[in-house]
Amino acid sequence: MKKNMGSADRIIRVILAVIFGALYFTGTVSGVLGTVLLILGVVFLITALVRFCPLYTIVGLKTCK
């Protein structure tokens, strides 16, 4: 896997993952929407850590230098 994610994109994904997790674990968002947000947050966190987004590859996007 070649890196295709820049620093700004990674920071935004981590912030969103933390927000989604906080919304779920505080009970602000629950049910199906809460579960979807939690899964999306985990995906955002994993892609930010490995600096690779499979969707970017499909679309042909690259945010790193």
N, CA, C and O atoms as a DFTB+ gen file, in Angstrom:
260 C
 N C O
     1  1       0.828      -1.178       0.000
     2  2       0.000       0.000       0.000
     3  2       0.878       1.250       0.000
     4  3       1.715       1.447       0.881
     5  1       0.668       2.062      -0.986
     6  2       1.380       3.333      -1.039
     7  2       0.562       4.370      -0.285
     8  3      -0.669       4.361      -0.320
     9  1       1.257       5.248       0.386
    10  2       0.591       6.306       1.144
    11  2      -0.121       7.238       0.169
    12  3       0.455       7.650      -0.838
    13  1      -1.363       7.565       0.471
    14  2      -2.098       8.490      -0.381
    15  2      -2.876       9.528       0.437
    16  3      -3.819      10.144      -0.059
    17  1      -2.465       9.711       1.695
    18  2      -3.180      10.622       2.574
    19  2      -2.208      11.600       3.227
    20  3      -1.210      11.194       3.822
    21  1      -2.506      12.868       3.112
    22  2      -1.657      13.903       3.686
    23  2      -1.951      14.148       5.157
    24  3      -2.876      13.571       5.728
    25  1      -1.149      15.010       5.755
    26  2      -1.248      15.295       7.186
    27  2      -2.583      15.938       7.569
    28  3      -3.196      15.554       8.565
    29  1      -3.023      16.899       6.792
    30  2      -4.280      17.586       7.110
    31  2      -5.446      16.608       7.067
    32  3      -6.324      16.645       7.930
    33  1      -5.457      15.750       6.085
    34  2      -6.507      14.753       5.949
    35  2      -6.494      13.787       7.131
    36  3      -7.550      13.407       7.637
    37  1      -5.314      13.393       7.566
    38  2      -5.182      12.482       8.710
    39  2      -5.693      13.133       9.987
    40  3      -6.392      12.495      10.774
    41  1      -5.349      14.392      10.195
    42  2      -5.780      15.102      11.402
    43  2      -7.302      15.227      11.431
    44  3      -7.927      15.014      12.470
    45  1      -7.886      15.568      10.303
    46  2      -9.339      15.699      10.221
    47  2     -10.016      14.368      10.528
    48  3     -11.023      14.335      11.236
    49  1      -9.473      13.269      10.001
    50  2     -10.056      11.954      10.243
    51  2      -9.963      11.558      11.719
    52  3     -10.905      10.984      12.266
    53  1      -8.850      11.858      12.356
    54  2      -8.701      11.520      13.776
    55  2      -9.682      12.342      14.614
    56  3     -10.315      11.810      15.526
    57  1      -9.808      13.620      14.312
    58  2     -10.745      14.480      15.046
    59  2     -12.173      13.966      14.883
    60  3     -12.917      13.887      15.861
    61  1     -12.565      13.615      13.647
    62  2     -13.901      13.088      13.418
    63  2     -14.114      11.766      14.146
    64  3     -15.193      11.523      14.687
    65  1     -13.100      10.916      14.163
    66  2     -13.214       9.631      14.862
    67  2     -13.438       9.851      16.350
    68  3     -14.257       9.164      16.962
    69  1     -12.720      10.799      16.938
    70  2     -12.889      11.104      18.361
    71  2     -14.291      11.664      18.627
    72  3     -14.933      11.293      19.610
    73  1     -14.754      12.537      17.769
    74  2     -16.095      13.115      17.927
    75  2     -17.161      12.027      17.821
    76  3     -18.074      11.969      18.645
    77  1     -17.049      11.162      16.805
    78  2     -18.028      10.086      16.635
    79  2     -18.023       9.145      17.832
    80  3     -19.081       8.720      18.295
    81  1     -16.839       8.821      18.332
    82  2     -16.744       7.956      19.508
    83  2     -17.364       8.610      20.732
    84  3     -18.081       7.959      21.492
    85  1     -17.091       9.884      20.922
    86  2     -17.646      10.606      22.067
    87  2     -19.167      10.674      21.983
    88  3     -19.852      10.499      22.991
    89  1     -19.696      10.925      20.798
    90  2     -21.145      10.971      20.630
    91  2     -21.782       9.629      20.958
    92  3     -22.852       9.574      21.565
    93  1     -21.124       8.552      20.559
    94  2     -21.668       7.217      20.812
    95  2     -21.576       6.846      22.288
    96  3     -22.562       6.408      22.882
    97  1     -20.398       7.018      22.882
    98  2     -20.190       6.561      24.250
    99  2     -20.850       7.439      25.308
   100  3     -21.059       6.986      26.433
   101  1     -21.181       8.679      24.974
   102  2     -21.922       9.516      25.917
   103  2     -23.423       9.318      25.785
   104  3     -24.192       9.838      26.593
   105  1     -23.844       8.572      24.774
   106  2     -25.261       8.301      24.577
   107  2     -26.001       9.392      23.840
   108  3     -27.230       9.362      23.761
   109  1     -25.279      10.354      23.300
   110  2     -25.917      11.424      22.546
   111  2     -26.564      10.878      21.280
   112  3     -27.673      11.272      20.918
   113  1     -25.862       9.969      20.611
   114  2     -26.387       9.312      19.418
   115  2     -26.419       7.821      19.715
   116  3     -25.412       7.239      20.119
   117  1     -27.571       7.211      19.515
   118  2     -27.688       5.788      19.816
   119  2     -28.418       5.085      18.678
   120  3     -28.777       5.703      17.676
   121  1     -28.627       3.811      18.845
   122  2     -29.344       3.030      17.844
   123  2     -28.486       2.775      16.621
   124  3     -27.262       2.681      16.702
   125  1     -29.159       2.665      15.487
   126  2     -28.472       2.353      14.233
   127  2     -27.522       3.480      13.847
   128  3     -26.399       3.215      13.416
   129  1     -27.945       4.713      13.990
   130  2     -27.085       5.850      13.643
   131  2     -25.824       5.868      14.500
   132  3     -24.733       6.141      14.001
   133  1     -25.974       5.580      15.778
   134  2     -24.819       5.530      16.666
   135  2     -23.842       4.446      16.259
   136  3     -22.631       4.668      16.262
   137  1     -24.351       3.277      15.909
   138  2     -23.501       2.174      15.476
   139  2     -22.784       2.515      14.173
   140  3     -21.595       2.231      14.021
   141  1     -23.503       3.122      13.240
   142  2     -22.894       3.514      11.963
   143  2     -21.789       4.540      12.198
   144  3     -20.716       4.439      11.605
   145  1     -22.042       5.524      13.058
   146  2     -21.027       6.533      13.356
   147  2     -19.810       5.912      14.036
   148  3     -18.675       6.289      13.743
   149  1     -20.039       4.967      14.936
   150  2     -18.931       4.304      15.619
   151  2     -18.080       3.514      14.623
   152  3     -16.852       3.580      14.677
   153  1     -18.705       2.780      13.731
   154  2     -17.968       2.019      12.711
   155  2     -17.217       2.968      11.786
   156  3     -16.060       2.715      11.451
   157  1     -17.852       4.045      11.374
   158  2     -17.196       5.034      10.517
   159  2     -16.008       5.662      11.231
   160  3     -14.973       5.909      10.612
   161  1     -16.147       5.921      12.522
   162  2     -15.042       6.471      13.298
   163  2     -13.862       5.514      13.374
   164  3     -12.709       5.938      13.288
   165  1     -14.145       4.229      13.535
   166  2     -13.071       3.225      13.567
   167  2     -12.364       3.159      12.212
   168  3     -11.138       3.076      12.148
   169  1     -13.141       3.195      11.137
   170  2     -12.543       3.180       9.790
   171  2     -11.679       4.420       9.584
   172  3     -10.567       4.321       9.066
   173  1     -12.182       5.587       9.988
   174  2     -11.399       6.817       9.865
   175  2     -10.093       6.721      10.645
   176  3      -9.042       7.135      10.157
   177  1     -10.162       6.180      11.848
   178  2      -8.970       6.065      12.678
   179  2      -7.950       5.109      12.063
   180  3      -6.757       5.413      12.035
   181  1      -8.398       3.978      11.579
   182  2      -7.481       3.007      10.959
   183  2      -6.839       3.581       9.709
   184  3      -5.628       3.458       9.529
   185  1      -7.634       4.213       8.833
   186  2      -7.062       4.773       7.609
   187  2      -6.097       5.914       7.914
   188  3      -5.118       6.107       7.194
   189  1      -6.367       6.671       8.978
   190  2      -5.447       7.752       9.353
   191  2      -4.132       7.183       9.874
   192  3      -3.067       7.739       9.603
   193  1      -4.195       6.087      10.615
   194  2      -2.970       5.499      11.160
   195  2      -2.095       4.857      10.093
   196  3      -0.868       4.934      10.170
   197  1      -2.708       4.225       9.098
   198  2      -1.914       3.563       8.054
   199  2      -1.629       4.482       6.862
   200  3      -0.897       4.108       5.945
   201  1      -2.206       5.678       6.881
   202  2      -2.008       6.685       5.827
   203  2      -2.427       6.203       4.446
   204  3      -1.843       6.599       3.437
   205  1      -3.437       5.351       4.409
   206  2      -3.909       4.816       3.140
   207  2      -5.424       4.724       3.169
   208  3      -6.005       4.194       4.116
   209  1      -6.064       5.246       2.122
   210  2      -7.509       5.166       1.994
   211  2      -7.837       4.435       0.693
   212  3      -7.530       4.940      -0.387
   213  1      -8.456       3.252       0.776
   214  2      -8.789       2.502      -0.441
   215  2      -9.726       3.281      -1.371
   216  3      -9.628       3.156      -2.592
   217  1     -10.618       4.070      -0.809
   218  2     -11.530       4.848      -1.638
   219  2     -10.774       5.876      -2.479
   220  3     -11.145       6.132      -3.625
   221  1      -9.721       6.464      -1.921
   222  2      -8.902       7.409      -2.680
   223  2      -8.269       6.731      -3.893
   224  3      -8.144       7.340      -4.956
   225  1      -7.875       5.479      -3.732
   226  2      -7.267       4.751      -4.837
   227  2      -8.284       4.546      -5.959
   228  3      -7.953       4.706      -7.133
   229  1      -9.502       4.198      -5.608
   230  2     -10.547       3.974      -6.602
   231  2     -10.871       5.262      -7.348
   232  3     -11.046       5.260      -8.567
   233  1     -10.949       6.358      -6.606
   234  2     -11.293       7.657      -7.194
   235  2     -10.097       8.290      -7.900
   236  3     -10.272       9.126      -8.786
   237  1      -8.881       7.897      -7.516
   238  2      -7.671       8.471      -8.091
   239  2      -7.212       9.726      -7.385
   240  3      -6.564      10.583      -7.986
   241  1      -7.545       9.839      -6.115
   242  2      -7.199      11.016      -5.318
   243  2      -5.953      10.737      -4.493
   244  3      -5.730       9.609      -4.054
   245  1      -5.155      11.754      -4.288
   246  2      -3.960      11.633      -3.461
   247  2      -3.740      12.977      -2.776
   248  3      -3.534      13.989      -3.446
   249  1      -3.782      12.995      -1.433
   250  2      -3.656      14.258      -0.711
   251  2      -2.266      14.457      -0.108
   252  3      -2.014      15.479       0.531
   253  1      -1.367      13.500      -0.300
   254  2      -0.010      13.695       0.213
   255  2       0.901      14.210      -0.903
   256  3       0.563      14.149      -2.085
   257  1       2.050      14.712      -0.496
   258  2       2.994      15.285      -1.459
   259  2       3.713      14.221      -2.216
   260  3       4.546      14.526      -3.069
